[in-house]
Amino acid sequence: ANSIVRALIVSDVLWISGMGLLGPIFALYVVDFINGGNAEIAGIAATVYLATKSVMQIPAATIIDRIRGEVDDYTILLAATAVGAFLPMLYLFIETPIQLYAVQFCLGLAMAFAFPPFMAIFTRHIDKGREGYEWGVYFTLVDMGSAIAAGVGGFLAANYGFQSVVVGVSTLGLLGIFVIIPIRKYMRRAHIK
């Protein structure tokens, strides 16, 4: 794989692994830290995130496609993932279901704007004739990172508290951003349509 594809893969492995730290213990967080928290509130919170991300991805992708040039795609990717990396820190301060839903909505919105430019840049720079292999490497490493993160997240929560998991989520998200900073110089001003 070329350096752009490699950087994008490593970035997403870090980013998605960070989110994976939280996955298996999110419901426990809701029960322990949100006033009146229960399985229903945890389910609604997950729905708010996923519905927002799903509904907003098409408008986000449309906006991104209308702006010519990879530099803009890259800038939106960087901004959206930075917002997404910091938002989980709010879990340490919120107390009510409404606050939780608001954070989940904002996180879904950030991810809706991060996913399309990531995929657009990855698709443009994938090595011709190796598309299947490079997508396979991407999904294998992302899934493996998520699998490992799920166990690590449970261990951290049980032994060091929920706060350590949230810090881990944001730290891995930020590391993922730092990995893609050097690829900016390879972004084209205007891509061929």
Backbone as CSV, one residue per row, in Angstrom:
resi,resn,N_x,N_y,N_z,CA_x,CA_y,CA_z,C_x,C_y,C_z
1,ALA,0.844,-1.190,0.000,0.000,0.000,0.000,0.885,1.249,0.000
2,ASN,0.400,2.305,-0.605,1.162,3.543,-0.624,1.045,4.259,0.722
3,SER,1.830,5.320,0.895,1.915,5.976,2.206,0.597,6.614,2.628
4,ILE,-0.210,7.102,1.684,-1.490,7.718,2.039,-2.445,6.655,2.556
5,VAL,-2.554,5.550,1.832,-3.445,4.463,2.238,-2.995,3.892,3.574
6,ARG,-1.693,3.699,3.746,-1.171,3.184,5.022,-1.530,4.109,6.174
7,ALA,-1.330,5.413,5.983,-1.632,6.381,7.041,-3.126,6.365,7.376
8,LEU,-3.974,6.297,6.356,-5.416,6.264,6.598,-5.822,4.998,7.354
9,ILE,-5.214,3.872,6.993,-5.531,2.618,7.697,-5.105,2.708,9.156
10,VAL,-3.883,3.133,9.410,-3.396,3.234,10.794,-4.256,4.220,11.583
11,SER,-4.595,5.333,10.963,-5.426,6.329,11.633,-6.768,5.748,12.055
12,ASP,-7.417,5.044,11.131,-8.732,4.480,11.457,-8.626,3.342,12.461
13,VAL,-7.556,2.557,12.391,-7.376,1.505,13.395,-7.295,2.142,14.784
14,LEU,-6.516,3.204,14.922,-6.406,3.894,16.213,-7.750,4.496,16.617
15,TRP,-8.376,5.207,15.675,-9.629,5.890,15.961,-10.729,4.906,16.366
16,ILE,-10.950,3.896,15.545,-12.045,2.953,15.801,-11.726,2.076,17.002
17,SER,-10.468,1.760,17.212,-10.088,1.019,18.421,-10.390,1.855,19.664
18,GLY,-10.121,3.151,19.576,-10.444,4.031,20.695,-11.923,3.970,21.026
19,MET,-12.759,4.078,20.014,-14.199,3.991,20.253,-14.577,2.603,20.758
20,GLY,-13.833,1.590,20.311,-14.088,0.215,20.751,-13.819,-0.006,22.228
21,LEU,-12.945,0.821,22.814,-12.705,0.712,24.259,-13.999,0.912,25.032
22,LEU,-14.831,1.787,24.530,-16.054,2.173,25.223,-17.210,1.227,24.948
23,GLY,-17.203,0.623,23.760,-18.332,-0.185,23.309,-18.935,-1.140,24.326
24,PRO,-18.156,-2.068,24.868,-18.761,-3.090,25.731,-19.196,-2.582,27.103
25,ILE,-18.751,-1.403,27.484,-19.104,-0.927,28.833,-19.984,0.314,28.809
26,PHE,-20.450,0.714,27.623,-21.239,1.933,27.526,-22.503,1.858,28.389
27,ALA,-23.200,0.730,28.342,-24.431,0.589,29.139,-24.131,0.679,30.635
28,LEU,-23.006,0.130,31.050,-22.621,0.224,32.473,-22.359,1.682,32.857
29,TYR,-21.729,2.419,31.964,-21.501,3.846,32.198,-22.834,4.557,32.413
30,VAL,-23.787,4.298,31.529,-25.095,4.957,31.623,-25.752,4.645,32.959
31,VAL,-25.714,3.394,33.374,-26.344,2.988,34.636,-25.633,3.623,35.832
32,ASP,-24.317,3.679,35.786,-23.547,4.160,36.937,-23.413,5.678,37.034
33,PHE,-23.431,6.380,35.909,-23.085,7.808,35.936,-24.192,8.762,35.484
34,ILE,-25.236,8.246,34.859,-26.323,9.105,34.391,-27.493,8.978,35.368
35,ASN,-28.022,10.114,35.799,-29.151,10.097,36.731,-30.321,9.324,36.131
36,GLY,-30.771,8.297,36.855,-31.866,7.461,36.362,-31.456,6.551,35.229
37,GLY,-30.155,6.402,35.029,-29.659,5.608,33.907,-30.070,4.159,33.983
38,ASN,-30.493,3.612,32.847,-30.874,2.209,32.757,-30.627,1.728,31.326
39,ALA,-31.009,0.487,31.057,-30.777,-0.090,29.732,-31.528,0.679,28.649
40,GLU,-32.723,1.177,28.969,-33.506,1.923,27.989,-32.791,3.206,27.568
41,ILE,-32.265,3.928,28.541,-31.544,5.173,28.237,-30.282,4.870,27.427
42,ALA,-29.594,3.780,27.770,-28.410,3.381,27.001,-28.801,3.064,25.556
43,GLY,-29.916,2.379,25.374,-30.393,2.048,24.029,-30.765,3.288,23.230
44,ILE,-31.454,4.222,23.888,-31.831,5.465,23.202,-30.576,6.250,22.825
45,ALA,-29.597,6.289,23.722,-28.351,7.008,23.444,-27.643,6.420,22.230
46,ALA,-27.596,5.101,22.145,-26.971,4.448,20.987,-27.754,4.768,19.714
47,THR,-29.082,4.778,19.822,-29.927,5.098,18.670,-29.705,6.524,18.200
48,VAL,-29.595,7.458,19.148,-29.366,8.861,18.782,-28.068,8.981,17.981
49,TYR,-27.009,8.338,18.451,-25.728,8.392,17.751,-25.843,7.783,16.346
50,LEU,-26.328,6.547,16.274,-26.366,5.837,14.999,-27.335,6.471,14.008
51,ALA,-28.494,6.931,14.492,-29.463,7.567,13.601,-28.910,8.883,13.056
52,THR,-28.284,9.662,13.928,-27.708,10.933,13.484,-26.622,10.693,12.443
53,LYS,-25.712,9.766,12.723,-24.635,9.450,11.783,-25.212,8.963,10.462
54,SER,-26.183,8.068,10.525,-26.766,7.497,9.310,-27.487,8.541,8.473
55,VAL,-28.325,9.342,9.108,-29.131,10.325,8.383,-28.268,11.446,7.817
56,MET,-27.246,11.842,8.531,-26.450,12.999,8.119,-25.305,12.671,7.170
57,GLN,-24.966,11.387,7.010,-23.848,11.031,6.130,-24.099,11.418,4.673
58,ILE,-25.318,11.239,4.186,-25.609,11.573,2.784,-25.520,13.085,2.560
59,PRO,-26.160,13.929,3.395,-25.956,15.372,3.206,-24.490,15.778,3.348
60,ALA,-23.787,15.182,4.307,-22.362,15.502,4.480,-21.577,15.113,3.237
61,ALA,-21.840,13.936,2.710,-21.140,13.468,1.512,-21.451,14.365,0.315
62,THR,-22.697,14.818,0.215,-23.093,15.702,-0.881,-22.342,17.026,-0.805
63,ILE,-22.247,17.571,0.386,-21.499,18.821,0.586,-20.030,18.616,0.211
64,ILE,-19.467,17.523,0.668,-18.050,17.238,0.417,-17.795,17.058,-1.074
65,ASP,-18.708,16.392,-1.781,-18.533,16.182,-3.219,-18.664,17.478,-4.019
66,ARG,-19.433,18.428,-3.508,-19.610,19.700,-4.222,-18.369,20.583,-4.144
67,ILE,-17.568,20.376,-3.117,-16.349,21.172,-2.957,-15.233,20.449,-3.706
68,ARG,-14.705,21.102,-4.726,-13.673,20.452,-5.531,-12.322,20.509,-4.814
69,GLY,-11.659,19.392,-4.795,-10.312,19.350,-4.253,-10.205,18.495,-3.009
70,GLU,-9.101,17.794,-2.922,-8.873,16.923,-1.771,-8.463,17.683,-0.520
71,VAL,-7.900,18.858,-0.693,-7.490,19.630,0.479,-8.715,19.911,1.353
72,ASP,-9.841,20.223,0.713,-11.067,20.469,1.470,-11.582,19.183,2.137
73,ASP,-11.533,18.071,1.394,-11.926,16.783,1.983,-11.067,16.488,3.213
74,TYR,-9.770,16.697,3.035,-8.818,16.433,4.115,-9.093,17.341,5.318
75,THR,-9.366,18.618,5.067,-9.625,19.572,6.147,-10.894,19.190,6.917
76,ILE,-11.925,18.798,6.187,-13.174,18.371,6.843,-12.928,17.098,7.646
77,LEU,-12.184,16.163,7.074,-11.840,14.926,7.787,-11.114,15.236,9.089
78,LEU,-10.103,16.099,9.008,-9.315,16.444,10.190,-10.174,17.135,11.248
79,ALA,-10.984,18.085,10.836,-11.835,18.827,11.781,-12.866,17.905,12.432
80,ALA,-13.531,17.082,11.634,-14.572,16.204,12.167,-13.996,15.165,13.129
81,THR,-12.832,14.602,12.788,-12.248,13.606,13.684,-11.695,14.254,14.951
82,ALA,-11.220,15.484,14.855,-10.758,16.188,16.060,-11.927,16.430,17.004
83,VAL,-13.050,16.896,16.463,-14.242,17.097,17.297,-14.664,15.762,17.904
84,GLY,-14.667,14.714,17.065,-15.048,13.387,17.543,-14.113,12.824,18.603
85,ALA,-12.855,13.219,18.559,-11.901,12.740,19.567,-12.120,13.413,20.917
86,PHE,-12.523,14.685,20.900,-12.707,15.409,22.162,-14.076,15.184,22.795
87,LEU,-15.091,14.926,22.000,-16.446,14.783,22.540,-16.585,13.725,23.639
88,PRO,-15.948,12.545,23.527,-16.099,11.559,24.602,-15.656,12.070,25.980
89,MET,-14.787,13.074,26.009,-14.377,13.633,27.300,-15.578,14.220,28.056
90,LEU,-16.606,14.612,27.324,-17.810,15.154,27.969,-18.524,14.105,28.818
91,TYR,-18.295,12.828,28.527,-18.901,11.776,29.352,-18.491,11.908,30.821
92,LEU,-17.355,12.515,31.049,-16.870,12.674,32.425,-17.642,13.749,33.191
93,PHE,-18.397,14.588,32.480,-19.039,15.734,33.128,-20.561,15.723,33.066
94,ILE,-21.136,14.949,32.181,-22.587,14.975,32.032,-23.255,14.101,33.085
95,GLU,-24.511,14.425,33.400,-25.220,13.691,34.451,-26.634,13.281,34.072
96,THR,-27.224,13.919,33.069,-28.627,13.649,32.755,-28.762,12.962,31.397
97,PRO,-29.879,12.248,31.192,-30.097,11.624,29.883,-30.095,12.637,28.739
98,ILE,-30.676,13.812,28.935,-30.715,14.820,27.866,-29.300,15.247,27.482
99,GLN,-28.448,15.440,28.472,-27.051,15.786,28.180,-26.373,14.656,27.411
100,LEU,-26.653,13.427,27.805,-26.092,12.262,27.117,-26.549,12.225,25.665
101,TYR,-27.840,12.438,25.446,-28.367,12.418,24.084,-27.737,13.534,23.242
102,ALA,-27.513,14.695,23.855,-26.903,15.816,23.131,-25.474,15.453,22.707
103,VAL,-24.724,14.832,23.603,-23.359,14.417,23.265,-23.396,13.372,22.153
104,GLN,-24.318,12.428,22.257,-24.438,11.383,21.242,-24.808,11.970,19.880
105,PHE,-25.698,12.971,19.886,-26.074,13.645,18.643,-24.852,14.323,18.016
106,CYS,-24.103,15.061,18.826,-22.918,15.766,18.323,-21.869,14.784,17.819
107,LEU,-21.700,13.663,18.522,-20.746,12.644,18.092,-21.193,12.026,16.770
108,GLY,-22.483,11.759,16.633,-23.006,11.228,15.371,-22.796,12.196,14.216
109,LEU,-22.999,13.482,14.487,-22.798,14.512,13.470,-21.327,14.591,13.057
110,ALA,-20.435,14.560,14.048,-18.999,14.596,13.746,-18.599,13.401,12.891
111,MET,-19.083,12.230,13.238,-18.732,11.031,12.473,-19.362,11.029,11.088
112,ALA,-20.541,11.645,10.952,-21.174,11.763,9.635,-20.318,12.604,8.699
113,PHE,-19.604,13.576,9.249,-18.732,14.415,8.431,-17.319,13.840,8.308
114,ALA,-16.958,12.878,9.148,-15.625,12.271,9.061,-15.588,11.111,8.069
115,PHE,-16.647,10.330,8.026,-16.640,9.104,7.225,-16.556,9.350,5.715
116,PRO,-17.405,10.205,5.113,-17.335,10.388,3.655,-15.991,10.910,3.135
117,PRO,-15.372,11.923,3.766,-14.081,12.352,3.211,-12.987,11.302,3.385
118,PHE,-13.054,10.541,4.482,-12.088,9.455,4.667,-12.195,8.477,3.506
119,MET,-13.419,8.029,3.234,-13.631,7.046,2.170,-13.276,7.623,0.800
120,ALA,-13.583,8.908,0.574,-13.265,9.533,-0.712,-11.753,9.570,-0.934
121,ILE,-11.009,9.990,0.069,-9.551,10.066,-0.057,-8.964,8.666,-0.216
122,PHE,-9.437,7.729,0.600,-8.948,6.352,0.519,-9.196,5.786,-0.880
123,THR,-10.407,5.985,-1.392,-10.779,5.452,-2.699,-9.932,6.059,-3.814
124,ARG,-9.671,7.359,-3.739,-8.868,8.011,-4.773,-7.424,7.542,-4.781
125,HIS,-6.905,7.158,-3.623,-5.478,6.834,-3.520,-5.187,5.339,-3.425
126,ILE,-6.214,4.534,-3.455,-5.995,3.086,-3.372,-5.179,2.641,-4.597
127,ASP,-4.311,1.701,-4.414,-3.458,1.241,-5.503,-4.278,0.441,-6.513
128,LYS,-4.193,0.832,-7.776,-4.938,0.153,-8.837,-4.501,-1.306,-8.922
129,GLY,-5.476,-2.173,-9.036,-5.196,-3.603,-9.105,-5.055,-4.255,-7.746
130,ARG,-5.063,-3.442,-6.681,-4.939,-3.982,-5.320,-6.110,-3.519,-4.440
131,GLU,-7.193,-3.109,-5.096,-8.335,-2.565,-4.357,-8.880,-3.559,-3.337
132,GLY,-9.105,-4.791,-3.761,-9.647,-5.810,-2.851,-8.712,-6.086,-1.685
133,TYR,-7.432,-6.194,-1.991,-6.446,-6.465,-0.946,-6.386,-5.323,0.067
134,GLU,-6.305,-4.089,-0.418,-6.160,-2.956,0.502,-7.421,-2.715,1.327
135,TRP,-8.609,-2.897,0.726,-9.835,-2.822,1.533,-9.860,-3.969,2.541
136,GLY,-9.389,-5.140,2.123,-9.332,-6.284,3.042,-8.417,-6.020,4.223
137,VAL,-7.247,-5.456,3.950,-6.323,-5.098,5.032,-6.974,-4.080,5.960
138,TYR,-7.620,-3.074,5.369,-8.291,-2.046,6.173,-9.283,-2.678,7.140
139,PHE,-10.221,-3.454,6.617,-11.273,-4.005,7.474,-10.735,-5.041,8.461
140,THR,-9.739,-5.828,8.056,-9.149,-6.808,8.970,-8.502,-6.101,10.160
141,LEU,-7.691,-5.081,9.889,-6.994,-4.385,10.971,-7.961,-3.589,11.861
142,VAL,-8.961,-2.955,11.246,-9.946,-2.205,12.036,-10.728,-3.162,12.939
143,ASP,-11.168,-4.290,12.382,-11.927,-5.261,13.186,-11.058,-5.871,14.284
144,MET,-9.814,-6.169,13.970,-8.912,-6.727,14.978,-8.652,-5.711,16.085
145,GLY,-8.449,-4.458,15.702,-8.258,-3.405,16.698,-9.468,-3.259,17.597
146,SER,-10.662,-3.334,17.014,-11.895,-3.243,17.808,-12.018,-4.417,18.762
147,ALA,-11.658,-5.609,18.290,-11.744,-6.801,19.136,-10.817,-6.683,20.345
148,ILE,-9.602,-6.252,20.094,-8.637,-6.089,21.189,-9.099,-4.977,22.137
149,ALA,-9.578,-3.880,21.553,-10.016,-2.735,22.357,-11.171,-3.088,23.279
150,ALA,-12.081,-3.936,22.827,-13.216,-4.321,23.666,-12.731,-4.966,24.964
151,GLY,-11.764,-5.862,24.850,-11.208,-6.499,26.047,-10.430,-5.532,26.907
152,VAL,-9.642,-4.677,26.273,-8.849,-3.695,27.010,-9.766,-2.711,27.727
153,GLY,-10.835,-2.275,27.060,-11.779,-1.343,27.677,-12.421,-1.923,28.920
154,GLY,-12.831,-3.181,28.848,-13.397,-3.839,30.026,-12.393,-3.945,31.159
155,PHE,-11.149,-4.292,30.816,-10.090,-4.393,31.825,-9.829,-3.039,32.487
156,LEU,-9.704,-1.987,31.656,-9.438,-0.653,32.209,-10.565,-0.190,33.125
157,ALA,-11.802,-0.405,32.687,-12.943,0.027,33.503,-12.982,-0.712,34.825
158,ALA,-12.742,-2.006,34.786,-12.804,-2.815,36.003,-11.676,-2.496,36.967
159,ASN,-10.500,-2.185,36.442,-9.325,-2.012,37.297,-8.941,-0.561,37.574
160,TYR,-9.304,0.344,36.667,-8.874,1.732,36.828,-10.010,2.740,36.751
161,GLY,-11.214,2.269,36.526,-12.365,3.159,36.492,-12.710,3.626,35.096
162,PHE,-13.929,4.107,34.975,-14.452,4.535,33.692,-13.670,5.702,33.105
163,GLN,-13.172,6.576,33.965,-12.437,7.744,33.490,-11.233,7.337,32.638
164,SER,-10.568,6.258,33.020,-9.399,5.809,32.253,-9.803,5.377,30.849
165,VAL,-10.992,4.812,30.722,-11.469,4.394,29.404,-11.729,5.617,28.530
166,VAL,-12.384,6.631,29.099,-12.699,7.843,28.333,-11.413,8.534,27.883
167,VAL,-10.442,8.621,28.754,-9.158,9.225,28.387,-8.504,8.401,27.274
168,GLY,-8.606,7.083,27.361,-8.068,6.210,26.320,-8.744,6.434,24.973
169,VAL,-10.071,6.600,24.996,-10.827,6.852,23.761,-10.311,8.117,23.082
170,SER,-10.234,9.195,23.847,-9.791,10.469,23.272,-8.324,10.433,22.855
171,THR,-7.496,9.778,23.634,-6.069,9.692,23.309,-5.849,8.944,21.997
172,LEU,-6.513,7.801,21.833,-6.357,7.046,20.587,-6.920,7.828,19.403
173,GLY,-8.038,8.547,19.623,-8.593,9.389,18.565,-7.614,10.465,18.127
174,LEU,-6.963,11.104,19.099,-5.982,12.145,18.776,-4.753,11.561,18.084
175,LEU,-4.311,10.389,18.524,-3.182,9.736,17.847,-3.534,9.424,16.392
176,GLY,-4.787,9.009,16.176,-5.246,8.750,14.817,-5.168,9.992,13.936
177,ILE,-5.462,11.145,14.526,-5.376,12.404,13.787,-3.924,12.728,13.453
178,PHE,-3.038,12.557,14.427,-1.625,12.878,14.195,-1.024,12.026,13.072
179,VAL,-1.517,10.800,12.915,-1.006,9.918,11.866,-1.315,10.464,10.469
180,ILE,-2.463,11.153,10.323,-2.817,11.635,8.982,-2.373,13.073,8.706
181,ILE,-1.835,13.752,9.687,-1.362,15.122,9.445,-0.318,15.166,8.318
182,PRO,0.657,14.250,8.267,1.674,14.334,7.204,1.148,14.113,5.786
183,ILE,-0.034,13.511,5.622,-0.488,13.247,4.249,-1.081,14.486,3.575
184,ARG,-1.228,15.576,4.316,-1.803,16.783,3.728,-1.045,17.223,2.483
185,LYS,0.271,17.076,2.500,1.084,17.531,1.365,0.790,16.760,0.085
186,TYR,0.148,15.593,0.200,-0.185,14.798,-0.983,-1.587,15.084,-1.524
187,MET,-2.338,15.902,-0.824,-3.706,16.181,-1.247,-3.703,17.125,-2.447
188,ARG,-4.510,16.795,-3.433,-4.602,17.598,-4.646,-5.615,18.728,-4.444
189,ARG,-5.322,19.869,-5.052,-6.229,21.027,-4.953,-7.582,20.722,-5.576
190,ALA,-7.569,20.091,-6.726,-8.821,19.725,-7.393,-8.682,18.311,-7.920
191,HIS,-9.634,17.451,-7.560,-9.557,16.082,-8.045,-10.346,15.941,-9.336
192,ILE,-9.999,14.940,-10.092,-10.654,14.717,-11.384,-11.983,14.025,-11.144
193,LYS,-13.027,14.552,-11.747,-14.361,13.947,-11.570,-14.679,13.067,-12.740
